[in-house]
Amino acid sequence: MPQLNPAPWFAILMFSWLVFLTVIPPKILGHIFPNEPTTQSAKKANPEPWNWPWH
């Protein structure tokens, strides 16, 4: 029964996590997103007060 011998399964587990943590993240982070956010101006908008009649 292969479940009772942990040697090959542990090696496969360690190798797969090594691949997940070293090879895949740089490939995913290397993509360029087409809709980069633009910087907003630091000037605050001056809103006009509302003159609604409330009575």
Phi, psi and omega in degrees: 000121185288343181291336184277345180254103186280352187300306182289328182288324178292322178294319178295319178298313181294320180293320180293320177291327175297318177294315181298322186269345183245326186263316189285317182302317178297328178292320181288317183285349180279352181286147177257128180276135184287339183247072177292139180290142178269153180282140178272151177287151183279351181286130179281143177285141179259099183287146177278139179287147179275137179246060179276138174282121185259012181246000000 
